[in-house]
Amino acid sequence: MKTIRVETQRPYSVKIGRGLLCAAGDHIAKVHPSCTATLVADQTVAGLYGQRVRHTLEAAGFRVVDYTLPPGEGSKTMENLEHLLSFLAGHRLGRGDLIVALGGGVTGDLAGFGAAVYQRGMSYVQLPTTLLAAVDSSVGGKTAVNLPEGKNLVGAFWQPKLVLCDCDSFVSLPAAELSAGAAECLKYGMLGDPVLFDRLAREGLNTDWADIVAACVAAKADIVRTDEREAGPRRLLNLGHTFGHAIEQLSGFSLRHGEGVALGLLMITRAAERKGLCEPGLSGRVIEALRALNLPTRCPYDTVSLTKAALGDKKRQGDQIALVLPRALGDCFIHSIAVSELSEWIKLGLEDLP
């Protein structure tokens, strides 16, 4: 097992290894006293791991109540947030109790936001069961739900007490879900770890995911330590996300987050190349890596539709929007453009996709 410390205003540990769900109660008991724990999971994950985690929590002295939600991005809504909060109140949970988020990013985001706002803040623990959640949403304290106008528009920064990444849970993932998580891993390679990027391009999905998760979490922890609330360097973690979120939204979230990010990484790299802001040939390396990870390289939407969707992105500030651009592999920077220029950037990113 590897342990990475996330040094925020409320520091916590991320533990990465195998078999951690079977010992979740013991790990959680070390950071939070016995109480009522609400185990939040979607119906699929509850069927796979719910009983296992419930038993280990009860063995560690916790009283457990279960809250399940439908799987998928469509559950990350204000309506479902209200249902969760009413559930907590109906079971008379207090500020000293605990939420345990078991599952992917949708569950973690919804449960984390619920923890942030219920009685002005209660503790929660992240138990990510997808590669994507392990390297992305479970670490860093960004919690949110979606609005019809865009993704993650309502949320809060609220750090967990503990994150347990059990890489054995990745075995139950469909291949497409594993690929989607790999897109976020590839992002970390583009941001600052060319060795990680090349390893993913070379090994594809047949790699040691515990090593990959540890490298990605360490990279994110280093960024979050310097900028917990996304006022500066943390914005680099949005590489590929402005276009990626627009693609997700246009698909009605039938495309996975990682699939949107994969296309976003490729589009922003191609656009930066054509603007002369990125080393030539990098988009070709991105295409090779995406293919090795079974990720898409063609976008099904046009410039007009993507521009309209991207204008709702929360990184827009007035008539400016911040894009994260690669300068070279492992070297990225923040570049603000006028909203009026966004269509041109998207068009450059879309042209001649293979």
C-alpha positions as CSV (number, residue, x, y, z in Angstrom):
1,M,0.0,0.0,0.0
2,K,1.1,3.5,-0.8
3,T,0.1,6.6,1.2
4,I,0.1,10.1,-0.2
5,R,-0.5,13.1,2.0
6,V,-2.7,15.9,0.6
7,E,-1.6,19.0,2.5
8,T,-4.6,21.3,2.4
9,Q,-6.2,23.5,5.1
10,R,-7.7,20.2,6.4
11,P,-4.9,17.6,5.5
12,Y,-5.7,14.0,4.8
13,S,-4.2,10.8,3.3
14,V,-4.9,9.0,0.1
15,K,-4.2,5.2,0.5
16,I,-3.6,3.2,-2.7
17,G,-3.4,-0.5,-2.8
18,R,-5.3,-3.7,-3.1
19,G,-7.9,-5.2,-0.7
20,L,-8.6,-1.9,1.0
21,L,-12.4,-2.1,0.8
22,C,-12.2,-5.2,3.0
23,A,-10.5,-3.2,5.7
24,A,-12.3,0.1,5.1
25,G,-13.8,0.3,8.5
26,D,-10.5,-0.1,10.3
27,H,-8.9,2.7,8.1
28,I,-11.9,5.0,8.6
29,A,-11.9,4.4,12.4
30,K,-8.4,5.8,12.6
31,V,-9.5,9.2,11.3
32,H,-13.1,9.4,12.6
33,P,-14.8,8.2,15.8
34,S,-17.6,5.7,15.8
35,C,-20.9,7.3,14.7
36,T,-23.7,6.9,12.2
37,A,-22.2,6.5,8.7
38,T,-24.4,7.0,5.6
39,L,-23.0,4.7,2.9
40,V,-23.8,6.4,-0.5
41,A,-23.5,4.3,-3.6
42,D,-25.2,3.9,-6.9
43,Q,-27.3,0.7,-7.5
44,T,-24.6,-1.0,-9.5
45,V,-21.8,-0.4,-7.0
46,A,-24.0,-1.2,-4.0
47,G,-24.6,-4.6,-5.5
48,L,-20.9,-5.2,-6.1
49,Y,-19.4,-3.8,-2.9
50,G,-22.1,-2.4,-0.6
51,Q,-22.4,-5.4,1.7
52,R,-18.6,-5.8,2.0
53,V,-18.1,-2.2,3.0
54,R,-21.2,-2.2,5.3
55,H,-19.8,-5.2,7.2
56,T,-16.4,-3.7,7.7
57,L,-17.8,-0.4,8.9
58,E,-20.1,-2.2,11.4
59,A,-17.2,-4.4,12.6
60,A,-15.3,-1.1,13.3
61,G,-18.2,0.2,15.5
62,F,-20.1,2.3,13.0
63,R,-23.9,2.3,12.7
64,V,-24.6,2.2,8.9
65,V,-27.5,3.5,6.9
66,D,-27.6,2.9,3.1
67,Y,-28.5,5.5,0.5
68,T,-28.6,4.4,-3.1
69,L,-29.0,6.4,-6.3
70,P,-29.4,5.5,-10.0
71,P,-26.0,5.1,-11.8
72,G,-24.8,7.7,-14.3
73,E,-24.2,11.4,-14.7
74,G,-27.9,12.0,-14.8
75,S,-28.0,11.5,-11.1
76,K,-25.8,14.5,-10.3
77,T,-28.6,17.0,-10.0
78,M,-30.0,19.4,-7.5
79,E,-33.1,17.2,-7.1
80,N,-30.9,14.2,-6.1
81,L,-28.9,16.4,-3.8
82,E,-32.1,17.5,-2.0
83,H,-33.2,13.8,-1.7
84,L,-29.8,13.0,-0.1
85,L,-30.1,15.9,2.3
86,S,-33.6,14.9,3.3
87,F,-32.4,11.4,3.8
88,L,-29.7,12.6,6.2
89,A,-32.2,14.7,8.1
90,G,-34.8,12.0,8.2
91,H,-32.3,9.6,9.8
92,R,-31.3,12.4,12.2
93,L,-27.7,12.6,11.3
94,G,-25.7,15.4,12.9
95,R,-22.6,17.3,12.1
96,G,-20.5,14.7,14.0
97,D,-21.7,11.8,11.8
98,L,-20.1,10.7,8.5
99,I,-20.8,10.1,4.8
100,V,-19.0,7.4,3.0
101,A,-19.0,7.8,-0.7
102,L,-18.5,4.4,-2.4
103,G,-18.2,4.4,-6.2
104,G,-17.3,6.7,-9.1
105,G,-17.1,10.4,-9.6
106,V,-20.9,11.0,-9.7
107,T,-21.3,9.4,-6.3
108,G,-18.3,11.2,-4.9
109,D,-19.3,14.6,-6.2
110,L,-22.9,14.3,-5.0
111,A,-22.0,12.9,-1.6
112,G,-19.2,15.3,-1.1
113,F,-21.4,18.3,-1.9
114,G,-24.0,16.9,0.5
115,A,-21.4,16.7,3.2
116,A,-20.3,20.2,2.5
117,V,-23.7,21.8,2.9
118,Y,-25.6,19.5,5.4
119,Q,-25.7,21.4,8.7
120,R,-23.0,23.7,7.3
121,G,-20.5,20.8,6.9
122,M,-20.0,17.2,8.0
123,S,-17.1,14.8,7.4
124,Y,-17.0,12.4,4.5
125,V,-14.7,9.7,3.2
126,Q,-14.1,8.8,-0.5
127,L,-13.9,5.1,-1.6
128,P,-13.5,5.4,-5.3
129,T,-14.1,2.2,-7.3
130,T,-13.3,3.6,-10.8
131,L,-9.9,4.6,-12.2
132,L,-11.3,7.9,-13.1
133,A,-12.5,8.7,-9.6
134,A,-9.3,7.4,-8.1
135,V,-7.1,9.9,-10.0
136,D,-9.5,12.8,-10.4
137,S,-12.7,13.5,-8.4
138,S,-11.9,11.7,-5.2
139,V,-8.8,13.9,-4.5
140,G,-8.7,17.7,-4.1
141,G,-12.1,18.4,-2.5
142,K,-14.0,19.7,-5.5
143,T,-17.7,18.7,-5.1
144,A,-20.6,19.6,-7.3
145,V,-23.8,18.9,-9.1
146,N,-24.8,19.8,-12.6
147,L,-27.4,22.2,-14.0
148,P,-29.2,22.0,-17.3
149,E,-27.0,24.9,-18.4
150,G,-23.7,23.1,-17.7
151,K,-21.6,20.7,-15.7
152,N,-20.5,21.2,-12.1
153,L,-22.0,24.7,-11.9
154,V,-23.1,24.3,-8.3
155,G,-20.6,23.0,-5.8
156,A,-18.2,23.6,-3.0
157,F,-14.6,23.0,-2.0
158,W,-14.8,20.4,0.8
159,Q,-11.9,18.1,1.6
160,P,-12.5,14.5,2.6
161,K,-11.2,13.0,5.8
162,L,-9.6,10.0,3.9
163,V,-9.5,8.5,0.5
164,L,-9.1,4.8,0.0
165,C,-8.2,3.7,-3.6
166,D,-8.7,-0.1,-3.8
167,C,-7.3,-1.0,-7.2
168,D,-8.9,-4.4,-7.1
169,S,-12.2,-2.7,-7.8
170,F,-11.0,-1.8,-11.3
171,V,-11.3,-5.5,-12.2
172,S,-15.1,-5.1,-12.3
173,L,-15.0,-2.1,-14.6
174,P,-16.1,-2.4,-18.3
175,A,-13.2,-1.9,-20.6
176,A,-14.7,1.5,-21.7
177,E,-14.7,2.7,-18.1
178,L,-11.1,1.8,-17.6
179,S,-10.2,3.6,-20.8
180,A,-12.1,6.7,-19.6
181,G,-10.1,6.8,-16.5
182,A,-6.9,6.4,-18.5
183,A,-7.7,9.7,-20.3
184,E,-7.3,11.5,-17.0
185,C,-4.0,9.7,-16.3
186,L,-2.8,10.8,-19.8
187,K,-3.7,14.4,-18.8
188,Y,-1.2,14.2,-15.9
189,G,1.4,13.0,-18.3
190,M,0.8,15.9,-20.6
191,L,0.9,18.4,-17.6
192,G,4.2,17.4,-16.2
193,D,5.2,13.7,-16.5
194,P,6.4,12.7,-20.0
195,V,7.5,9.3,-18.6
196,L,4.0,8.6,-17.4
197,F,2.6,9.7,-20.8
198,D,5.0,7.4,-22.7
199,R,4.3,4.5,-20.4
200,L,0.6,4.7,-21.0
201,A,1.1,5.1,-24.8
202,R,3.4,2.0,-24.7
203,E,1.6,-0.3,-22.3
204,G,-2.0,0.8,-22.9
205,L,-4.5,-0.7,-20.6
206,N,-2.2,-3.6,-19.6
207,T,-0.3,-1.7,-17.0
208,D,0.1,-1.7,-13.2
209,W,-2.7,0.7,-12.2
210,A,-1.6,1.0,-8.6
211,D,1.6,2.6,-9.9
212,I,-0.3,4.8,-12.3
213,V,-2.8,6.0,-9.6
214,A,0.0,6.8,-7.2
215,A,1.8,8.9,-9.8
216,C,-1.4,10.8,-10.7
217,V,-2.5,11.4,-7.1
218,A,1.0,12.6,-6.1
219,A,0.9,15.1,-9.0
220,K,-2.5,16.3,-8.1
221,A,-1.6,16.6,-4.4
222,D,1.4,18.7,-5.3
223,I,-0.8,21.1,-7.3
224,V,-3.6,21.2,-4.7
225,R,-1.1,22.0,-1.9
226,T,-0.1,25.2,-3.6
227,D,-3.6,26.2,-4.8
228,E,-6.5,24.5,-2.9
229,R,-9.3,26.7,-4.3
230,E,-8.3,26.9,-7.9
231,A,-7.1,30.5,-7.9
232,G,-3.9,29.9,-9.9
233,P,-1.9,26.7,-10.8
234,R,-4.7,24.3,-10.0
235,R,-6.5,25.6,-13.1
236,L,-3.9,23.6,-15.1
237,L,-5.8,20.4,-14.1
238,N,-8.5,21.6,-16.5
239,L,-6.4,20.6,-19.5
240,G,-8.8,19.2,-22.1
241,H,-11.9,19.9,-20.0
242,T,-13.4,23.1,-21.6
243,F,-13.9,21.2,-24.9
244,G,-14.4,17.9,-23.1
245,H,-17.3,19.1,-20.9
246,A,-19.0,20.6,-23.9
247,I,-18.8,17.3,-25.7
248,E,-20.2,15.5,-22.7
249,Q,-23.1,18.0,-22.4
250,L,-24.0,17.7,-26.1
251,S,-24.1,13.9,-25.8
252,G,-26.6,14.1,-23.0
253,F,-23.8,12.5,-20.9
254,S,-24.0,9.3,-23.0
255,L,-20.3,9.9,-23.6
256,R,-18.2,9.3,-20.5
257,H,-16.2,12.1,-18.9
258,G,-12.9,10.5,-19.8
259,E,-14.0,10.1,-23.4
260,G,-14.9,13.8,-23.5
261,V,-11.5,14.7,-21.9
262,A,-9.7,12.5,-24.4
263,L,-11.2,14.4,-27.3
264,G,-10.6,17.7,-25.5
265,L,-6.9,16.9,-25.0
266,L,-6.5,16.2,-28.7
267,M,-8.5,19.2,-29.9
268,I,-6.7,21.7,-27.7
269,T,-3.3,20.3,-28.7
270,R,-4.2,20.5,-32.4
271,A,-5.5,24.1,-32.0
272,A,-2.4,25.1,-30.1
273,E,-0.1,23.6,-32.7
274,R,-1.9,25.5,-35.5
275,K,-1.6,28.7,-33.5
276,G,2.1,28.2,-33.2
277,L,1.9,27.9,-29.4
278,C,2.8,24.2,-29.1
279,E,5.7,22.1,-30.4
280,P,4.9,20.5,-33.8
281,G,4.0,16.9,-33.8
282,L,2.6,16.6,-30.3
283,S,-1.0,16.0,-31.5
284,G,0.3,13.0,-33.4
285,R,1.7,11.6,-30.1
286,V,-1.6,12.3,-28.4
287,I,-3.5,10.4,-31.2
288,E,-1.1,7.4,-30.7
289,A,-1.6,7.4,-27.0
290,L,-5.4,7.7,-27.3
291,R,-5.5,4.7,-29.7
292,A,-3.4,2.6,-27.3
293,L,-5.9,3.3,-24.6
294,N,-8.9,2.6,-26.8
295,L,-10.1,6.2,-26.6
296,P,-11.9,8.2,-29.3
297,T,-10.1,10.5,-31.7
298,R,-13.1,11.8,-33.7
299,C,-15.6,14.3,-32.3
300,P,-19.2,13.8,-33.4
301,Y,-20.2,17.5,-32.9
302,D,-19.6,20.6,-35.0
303,T,-18.0,24.0,-34.2
304,V,-21.3,25.9,-33.7
305,S,-22.7,23.3,-31.3
306,L,-19.5,23.0,-29.3
307,T,-19.0,26.7,-29.1
308,K,-22.5,27.2,-27.7
309,A,-22.0,24.5,-25.1
310,A,-18.5,25.6,-24.1
311,L,-19.7,29.2,-23.5
312,G,-21.4,27.9,-20.4
313,D,-18.2,26.6,-18.9
314,K,-17.5,27.8,-15.4
315,K,-14.0,28.9,-16.4
316,R,-15.5,31.8,-18.4
317,Q,-15.0,35.2,-16.7
318,G,-17.1,37.9,-18.4
319,D,-15.8,38.2,-22.0
320,Q,-12.7,36.0,-21.3
321,I,-12.3,32.3,-21.0
322,A,-9.1,30.5,-19.8
323,L,-7.8,27.6,-21.9
324,V,-5.0,25.3,-20.7
325,L,-2.6,24.8,-23.6
326,P,0.3,22.3,-24.0
327,R,3.6,24.1,-24.9
328,A,5.4,20.7,-25.1
329,L,4.9,17.3,-23.5
330,G,5.1,17.9,-19.8
331,D,4.8,21.7,-20.1
332,C,1.4,23.4,-20.1
333,F,0.3,26.9,-19.4
334,I,-2.9,29.0,-19.0
335,H,-3.9,31.2,-21.9
336,S,-6.9,33.5,-21.7
337,I,-8.7,34.3,-24.9
338,A,-11.7,36.5,-25.7
339,V,-15.0,34.7,-25.9
340,S,-15.3,35.8,-29.5
341,E,-12.2,33.8,-30.3
342,L,-13.5,30.5,-28.9
343,S,-15.2,29.4,-32.1
344,E,-11.9,29.7,-34.0
345,W,-10.1,27.6,-31.5
346,I,-12.7,24.9,-31.6
347,K,-12.7,24.9,-35.4
348,L,-8.9,24.5,-35.5
349,G,-9.1,21.7,-33.0
350,L,-11.8,19.8,-35.0
351,E,-10.3,20.1,-38.5
352,D,-8.9,16.9,-40.0
353,L,-9.3,14.7,-36.9
354,P,-8.3,11.2,-37.9
